[in-house]
Amino acid sequence: MSKSILITGVAGLIGSRFADWIVENKPEYEVVGIDNLFGGYMENVNEKVVFYKRELSFDSIKDIFDKHDFEYVYHFAAYAAEGLSPFMRMFNDKNNMLSTDNIINQCIEHNVNRLIYTSSMSVYGNGIYGGRIFDEEDTPCPIDPYGVSKYACEMNIKNTGIQHGLDWCIIRPHNVYGIKQNIWDKYRNVLGIWMYQALNNKPMLIYGDGEQTRAFSYIDDLLECFWNAAIYENASKQIINLGGVRGYSINEANQIFSKISGYDNVKYLEERYEVKHVIPNPNKSISVLGYKQKTELEKGICEMWEWAKKQPNRDRHKWENYEINKGLYSYWK
């Protein structure tokens, strides 16, 4: 029987690109993927992936684990619209916490060697010291339901390791972008949102003054690190920031894209409730996972833009009903 790897969220940016990497670099492994195709697209999924369409928050996946002998499980599935989460709390918790419970249960029952979970920089919130650079040793202090649910999943996985002996590695990626990203989602992925707006001759929206700082991470720079998170002994039961070494303001990122695309129609709207400055400390990812930032932001945006221009003009998902309407931003009404 061939060795197998499971990737949840396999139709999304991280999952699909990592599946491509495994197929190209680790052909001795069978790659199995799960996705509900809510935020990802079947066109993203490598033809060599054994694909199952499931909703992890309530569908059984026992049959998948029974059929395939998974050595490593990568749980990437999530709807990472952090700013939307205060208005869609039940949807947020279902997609993050219940889905993770489903994966954890099967990993325990089937003796998976290691679970690799992508959490989020959102668990840090503003930081307990109000700092801009967040370190893995900082105590998480999330400010929104998305960050809270991601931190809850982290704690759940850690406790499972103690009680049931499940090995794990928790990755906190930061502002990942690149080819195969969902540029049609109006609630997440700022670079993708701008590309959609530019392609459709709409103003590129910036919320607030645009001086928020973020450290962007090109997907291809992270792929080998995900593999190392599974196989390196010193990555066992570790929490590791991944991506983004240098911080850019949203204004700076927009100026870089405008230069590349030749499109400079920008509109500033009301600010939203969010952390102002988020930059990860990359030292642990460099020393433990071998992370190297090979792709500077300008080059990464250029490659993504060339890809985006060739994509179909898909319909954008828009929530018709929010769980909470009080305080909803004008641009989402």
C-alpha positions as CSV (number, residue, x, y, z in Angstrom):
1,M,0.0,0.0,0.0
2,S,1.4,3.4,-1.0
3,K,1.9,6.0,1.7
4,S,-0.8,8.7,1.8
5,I,-1.2,12.3,2.8
6,L,-4.5,14.1,3.5
7,I,-4.9,17.8,2.7
8,T,-8.1,19.5,3.7
9,G,-9.0,22.7,1.9
10,V,-7.3,21.2,-1.2
11,A,-9.1,23.5,-3.6
12,G,-8.0,26.7,-1.9
13,L,-4.7,28.6,-2.3
14,I,-2.5,26.8,0.3
15,G,-4.0,23.4,-0.1
16,S,-3.9,23.3,-3.9
17,R,-0.4,24.6,-4.2
18,F,0.9,22.3,-1.5
19,A,-0.8,19.3,-3.3
20,D,1.0,20.4,-6.5
21,W,4.3,20.5,-4.6
22,I,3.8,17.0,-3.1
23,V,2.9,15.5,-6.6
24,E,6.0,17.1,-8.1
25,N,8.5,16.4,-5.3
26,K,7.2,13.4,-3.3
27,P,5.7,11.1,-6.0
28,E,5.9,8.1,-3.6
29,Y,3.0,9.6,-1.7
30,E,-0.7,9.3,-2.7
31,V,-2.3,12.7,-2.1
32,V,-5.9,12.7,-0.9
33,G,-7.8,16.0,-0.7
34,I,-11.1,17.1,0.9
35,D,-12.9,20.4,0.1
36,N,-16.5,21.7,0.2
37,L,-15.7,24.0,-2.8
38,F,-17.2,26.9,-1.0
39,G,-14.1,29.1,-1.2
40,G,-12.0,27.0,-3.6
41,Y,-12.4,25.7,-7.1
42,M,-12.1,22.3,-8.6
43,E,-9.9,23.7,-11.4
44,N,-7.3,24.3,-8.7
45,V,-7.0,20.7,-7.7
46,N,-4.2,18.7,-9.2
47,E,-5.5,15.8,-11.5
48,K,-3.4,13.3,-9.5
49,V,-5.2,14.1,-6.2
50,V,-7.8,11.7,-5.0
51,F,-10.6,14.2,-4.3
52,Y,-13.6,14.0,-1.9
53,K,-16.2,16.7,-1.6
54,R,-17.2,16.9,2.0
55,E,-18.4,19.5,4.5
56,L,-16.1,18.9,7.4
57,S,-18.3,20.6,9.9
58,F,-20.9,17.9,9.7
59,D,-20.1,15.2,7.1
60,S,-18.5,11.9,8.3
61,I,-15.0,11.4,7.0
62,K,-14.4,8.0,8.7
63,D,-14.7,6.2,5.4
64,I,-11.9,8.3,3.9
65,F,-9.6,7.5,6.8
66,D,-10.6,3.8,6.7
67,K,-9.7,3.6,3.0
68,H,-6.4,5.5,3.0
69,D,-3.5,4.9,5.4
70,F,-2.6,8.5,6.2
71,E,0.9,9.1,7.5
72,Y,0.4,12.9,7.7
73,V,-2.7,15.1,7.8
74,Y,-2.6,18.7,6.7
75,H,-5.7,20.6,8.0
76,F,-5.7,23.8,5.9
77,A,-9.5,24.1,5.5
78,A,-11.0,27.4,6.8
79,Y,-13.0,30.4,5.7
80,A,-10.4,33.0,6.6
81,A,-12.5,36.1,6.4
82,E,-11.4,37.6,9.7
83,G,-13.1,40.9,9.3
84,L,-16.4,39.2,8.5
85,S,-16.3,36.9,11.5
86,P,-17.9,39.4,14.0
87,F,-21.0,39.4,11.9
88,M,-21.0,35.6,11.1
89,R,-20.0,34.1,14.4
90,M,-21.9,30.8,14.2
91,F,-20.7,30.2,10.6
92,N,-17.2,31.1,11.7
93,D,-17.2,28.7,14.6
94,K,-18.7,25.9,12.6
95,N,-16.2,26.1,9.9
96,N,-13.2,26.3,12.2
97,M,-13.9,24.5,15.4
98,L,-16.3,21.7,14.3
99,S,-14.2,21.0,11.2
100,T,-11.1,20.7,13.4
101,D,-12.9,18.4,15.8
102,N,-13.8,16.1,13.0
103,I,-10.2,15.9,11.8
104,I,-8.8,15.4,15.3
105,N,-11.1,12.5,16.0
106,Q,-10.1,10.6,13.0
107,C,-6.4,11.3,13.5
108,I,-6.6,9.8,16.9
109,E,-8.6,6.8,15.8
110,H,-6.3,6.0,12.9
111,N,-3.0,6.7,14.5
112,V,-1.8,9.5,12.2
113,N,1.9,10.2,12.6
114,R,1.4,14.0,12.8
115,L,-1.3,16.6,12.3
116,I,-0.2,19.8,10.7
117,Y,-2.6,22.6,11.4
118,T,-2.7,26.1,9.8
119,S,-3.8,28.5,12.5
120,S,-3.5,32.3,12.0
121,M,-1.6,35.4,13.0
122,S,-5.0,36.6,14.2
123,V,-4.5,34.7,17.5
124,Y,-2.1,37.4,18.6
125,G,-4.6,40.2,18.4
126,N,-3.0,43.5,19.3
127,G,-0.4,41.7,21.4
128,I,-0.3,41.8,25.1
129,Y,2.5,44.4,25.0
130,G,1.0,46.3,22.1
131,G,4.0,45.4,19.9
132,R,4.1,45.2,16.2
133,I,6.3,42.1,15.9
134,F,4.6,38.9,17.2
135,D,6.6,36.0,18.6
136,E,5.5,32.5,19.3
137,E,6.2,32.9,23.0
138,D,3.6,35.8,23.2
139,T,0.4,35.0,24.9
140,P,-2.4,35.0,22.4
141,C,-5.0,37.7,22.8
142,P,-7.4,37.6,19.8
143,I,-9.8,40.5,19.2
144,D,-12.3,38.9,16.9
145,P,-14.3,35.6,16.5
146,Y,-12.0,34.3,13.8
147,G,-8.9,34.7,16.0
148,V,-10.7,33.2,19.0
149,S,-11.8,30.1,17.0
150,K,-8.3,29.6,15.6
151,Y,-6.8,29.8,19.1
152,A,-9.5,27.4,20.4
153,C,-8.4,24.9,17.7
154,E,-4.8,25.3,18.7
155,M,-5.7,24.5,22.4
156,N,-7.8,21.6,21.3
157,I,-4.9,20.1,19.3
158,K,-2.4,20.7,22.1
159,N,-4.7,19.0,24.6
160,T,-5.2,16.1,22.3
161,G,-1.5,15.6,22.1
162,I,-1.3,15.4,25.9
163,Q,-4.3,13.1,26.5
164,H,-4.2,10.9,23.3
165,G,-0.5,11.2,22.2
166,L,-1.3,12.8,18.9
167,D,1.8,14.5,17.4
168,W,1.2,17.9,15.9
169,C,2.7,21.0,14.5
170,I,0.8,24.3,14.4
171,I,1.7,26.8,11.7
172,R,0.7,30.4,11.9
173,P,1.0,31.7,8.3
174,H,0.7,35.4,7.5
175,N,-1.1,37.1,4.6
176,V,-0.4,34.3,2.0
177,Y,-1.0,35.2,-1.6
178,G,-0.2,33.9,-5.0
179,I,-1.4,31.8,-8.0
180,K,-4.7,29.9,-7.3
181,Q,-5.9,32.4,-4.7
182,N,-9.6,33.2,-4.7
183,I,-9.7,36.7,-6.2
184,W,-13.5,36.7,-6.4
185,D,-14.1,36.8,-2.6
186,K,-15.0,40.3,-1.5
187,Y,-14.4,39.6,2.2
188,R,-10.8,38.4,2.3
189,N,-7.4,38.6,0.6
190,V,-6.6,42.2,0.0
191,L,-4.3,41.7,-3.0
192,G,-6.9,39.4,-4.7
193,I,-9.7,41.9,-4.0
194,W,-7.7,44.7,-5.7
195,M,-7.0,42.4,-8.7
196,Y,-10.7,41.7,-9.1
197,Q,-11.5,45.3,-8.9
198,A,-8.8,46.3,-11.4
199,L,-10.0,43.7,-13.8
200,N,-13.6,44.9,-13.6
201,N,-12.7,48.7,-13.7
202,K,-13.9,49.2,-10.1
203,P,-12.2,51.4,-7.5
204,M,-9.6,49.5,-5.4
205,L,-11.0,49.8,-1.9
206,I,-8.8,50.7,1.2
207,Y,-10.5,50.7,4.6
208,G,-9.4,53.5,6.9
209,D,-6.2,55.4,6.3
210,G,-4.2,52.5,4.7
211,E,-1.4,52.8,7.2
212,Q,-2.1,49.3,8.6
213,T,1.0,47.2,8.3
214,R,1.2,43.6,7.1
215,A,4.0,41.2,6.0
216,F,2.9,39.4,2.9
217,S,4.0,35.8,2.1
218,Y,4.3,34.3,-1.4
219,I,2.8,30.8,-1.4
220,D,5.6,29.1,-3.2
221,D,8.1,30.2,-0.5
222,L,6.1,28.3,2.1
223,L,5.5,24.9,0.4
224,E,8.7,23.0,1.5
225,C,8.3,24.4,5.0
226,F,4.9,22.7,5.2
227,W,6.5,19.4,4.3
228,N,9.3,20.0,6.9
229,A,6.6,20.6,9.5
230,A,5.6,17.0,9.1
231,I,8.9,15.3,8.9
232,Y,11.3,17.3,11.1
233,E,11.7,15.9,14.6
234,N,12.3,19.4,16.0
235,A,9.0,20.6,14.6
236,S,7.1,18.1,16.8
237,K,4.6,19.8,19.0
238,Q,5.8,23.3,18.0
239,I,3.9,26.5,17.2
240,I,5.7,28.3,14.4
241,N,5.0,31.6,12.6
242,L,5.5,31.3,8.8
243,G,6.0,33.9,6.2
244,G,6.5,37.6,5.7
245,V,9.7,39.1,6.9
246,R,9.2,42.7,6.0
247,G,6.2,44.8,6.8
248,Y,4.4,47.0,4.2
249,S,1.6,49.4,4.8
250,I,-1.6,48.7,2.8
251,N,-0.9,52.0,1.0
252,E,2.6,50.8,0.0
253,A,1.2,47.4,-1.2
254,N,-1.4,49.2,-3.3
255,Q,1.2,51.5,-4.8
256,I,3.3,48.4,-5.8
257,F,0.2,46.8,-7.4
258,S,-0.8,50.0,-9.2
259,K,2.7,50.3,-10.7
260,I,2.6,46.7,-12.0
261,S,-1.0,46.8,-13.3
262,G,-1.1,50.4,-14.5
263,Y,-4.4,50.8,-12.6
264,D,-4.5,53.5,-9.9
265,N,-8.2,54.1,-9.2
266,V,-8.3,54.0,-5.3
267,K,-11.1,54.7,-3.0
268,Y,-10.8,55.1,0.8
269,L,-13.8,53.9,2.9
270,E,-14.6,53.7,6.6
271,E,-12.1,51.8,8.8
272,R,-13.0,48.5,10.1
273,Y,-12.3,46.8,13.5
274,E,-8.9,45.2,13.0
275,V,-5.4,45.0,14.4
276,K,-3.4,47.9,13.0
277,H,0.1,46.4,12.8
278,V,0.9,42.7,12.3
279,I,4.4,41.4,11.5
280,P,5.5,37.9,12.5
281,N,8.9,37.1,14.0
282,P,10.3,34.7,11.4
283,N,13.3,33.4,13.3
284,K,11.7,30.1,14.4
285,S,10.5,29.3,10.9
286,I,13.9,29.9,9.6
287,S,15.7,27.8,12.2
288,V,13.2,24.9,12.5
289,L,11.5,24.8,9.0
290,G,14.2,26.2,6.8
291,Y,12.1,29.1,5.7
292,K,13.6,31.5,3.1
293,Q,11.8,34.5,1.7
294,K,12.8,34.1,-2.0
295,T,10.0,36.2,-3.5
296,E,9.8,39.9,-2.8
297,L,6.4,41.5,-2.8
298,E,6.8,43.2,-6.2
299,K,7.8,39.9,-7.9
300,G,5.1,37.9,-6.2
301,I,2.4,40.4,-7.1
302,C,3.6,40.5,-10.7
303,E,3.4,36.7,-11.0
304,M,-0.1,36.6,-9.4
305,W,-1.3,39.5,-11.6
306,E,-0.2,37.7,-14.8
307,W,-2.2,34.6,-13.6
308,A,-5.2,36.7,-12.6
309,K,-5.6,38.3,-16.0
310,K,-6.1,34.8,-17.6
311,Q,-8.8,33.7,-15.2
312,P,-12.6,33.6,-15.9
313,N,-14.7,36.4,-14.6
314,R,-16.5,34.4,-11.9
315,D,-19.4,35.5,-9.9
316,R,-18.6,36.9,-6.5
317,H,-20.1,35.4,-3.4
318,K,-22.1,37.9,-1.4
319,W,-23.9,37.2,1.8
320,E,-27.5,38.1,1.5
321,N,-28.2,37.6,5.2
322,Y,-25.7,38.2,8.0
323,E,-26.1,36.8,11.5
324,I,-25.6,40.3,12.9
325,N,-26.5,43.5,11.1
326,K,-25.8,46.0,13.9
327,G,-22.5,47.8,13.2
328,L,-22.2,46.2,9.7
329,Y,-19.9,48.2,7.5
330,S,-21.6,50.2,4.8
331,Y,-19.6,48.5,2.0
332,W,-21.0,45.1,3.0
333,K,-24.6,46.1,3.2
